[in-house]
Amino acid sequence: MHWSVISPARVPAPDAVAAEESTHPASAPVGAPAGIDSLAVIGFDHRTLPDEVRERLFVDDADVPSLVSQLRSAGVGEVLPLSTCDRVEVAIVDSQPTKRLHTVVEALCNPVGLPAGELVAGARMRLSAEAVVHLFRITASLDSQIVGEPQILGQVRAAHKLARREGSVGPVLEAVLQAAYASAKRARTETTIAEGPVSMIAVAVDLVRSLHGDLDGCHGALVGTGDMGVLLAERMLDSGLSSMTVVDRNARRAEAAARELNANHITIADLAEAMARADVLVTAVGGGRHVIDEAVMAATLKRRRRRPVMVIDLGIPSDVDPAVERLEDAYVYDLDDLERAALEGKATRTVAAREAEDLVAGEVSRFLADRASREAVPAIRQLRATFEGLRQGVLLERGDADAESATDLLTKRLLHRPSTRLRRIAAEDPALAERLEEAVRLLFDTDEEDDR
């Protein structure tokens, strides 16, 4: 399989183009700080944890209120749980986000009896601009195992809606998500990133029809709940498939997928029964080991009295042992097969992914530039008020003084506190003092020649 995960986009220097305003304003939760610097995304994905552990951390819709309540009670301002087949993460806004790693990991682990202390080392924390980039890439389906998966945007929207219902989405998360939606829409409409997965699903349905003809009267089984598997199951049901049974090691995940598909769900212990009935077997586990081997499929075909089975292996890596292809009446197609049938080639796909990455990176830059300009306004307002207070103080003390004396005194008072603090910082932290001096030159348009 050649679909690769694209590394996080580098954020170009911000420009002055303002990001689109949120069309769904939300009030800030009590105590929630403002600013992208307060944003963090904490959790696990398919790169950091074994599949069986990540499955246990899965946050069902029914679990969201409890998770949100626990984190809000701990003092976290804004909370957005995001749980898909690839990731279990929580986006938060907090005055001290770097100190919330253990808090979030414990909130995920404790309800399912996993040792938070052992798993915290595998958690990933993304802060500030990096968190913004991450949320934009997730929403645009650039961080999925199969780049361009069409379900991701809907999953993010659903998670957003649930968090809103709990009152845990404030102005920071709302602004980031609305901008991410706009970016994802552009990526899907202005590049061909979404065409690959959709085309592969269409090819898979055509292959099933070529074997079984009319899907009415056929039954299916979905083993695992990866996004592509759920999408294919949904498409086959829409195309006339009589029934679909969902099987997953995590019963809650199987139940959630079955609810989405309006299908049945069973435990992994009953997999053999589901396979014996299935005319179409779709696997979407990707746990790194074969779920279906030659012996299991041979036993299934024997129970089916040699009635053929179409096997669609969507796992990354493969869920089905290659030896299964040797069995007569078992027709196996994996993602490579679907890709070859659906796409013109790797070069076209790679170009589309790069175009989407560049587009999303530009949207992130615009969003961050807009936020930076907005968040600077309160500081400027406060600085103006401070200066005005000093000016009024000079007028009260020296109202009868000439202009030269009054302005000289005002200048000294304006510079007194910054000068004192800068000298103290220079003694304690020369590197910080150097950065502050550069900031002063930038803000007040001075240079070393002016200083001399």
Secondary structure, 3 states (H helix, E strand, C coil): CCCCCCCCCCCCCCCCCCCCCCCCCCCCCCCCCCCHHHEEEEEEECCCCCHHHHHHCCCCHHHHHHHHHHHHHCCCCEEEEEECCCEEEEEEECCCHHHCHHHHHHHHHHHHCCCHHHHHHHCEEEEHHHHHHHHHHHHCCCCCCCCCCCCHHHHHHHHHHHHHHCCCCCHHHHHHHHHHHHHHHHHHHHCCCCHHHHHHHHHHHHHHHHHHCCCCCCEEEEECCCHHHHHHHHHHHHCCCCEEEEECCCHHHHHHHHHHHCCEEECHHHHHHHHHHCCEEEECCCCCCCCECHHHHHHHHHHCCCCCEEEEECCCCCCECHHHHHCCCEEEEEHHHHHHHHCCCHHHHHHHHHHHHHHHHHHHHHHHHHHHHHHHHHHHHHHHHHHHHHHHHHHHHCCCCCHHHHHHHHHHHHHHHHHHHHHHHHHHCHHHHHHHHHHHHHHHCCCHHHHC
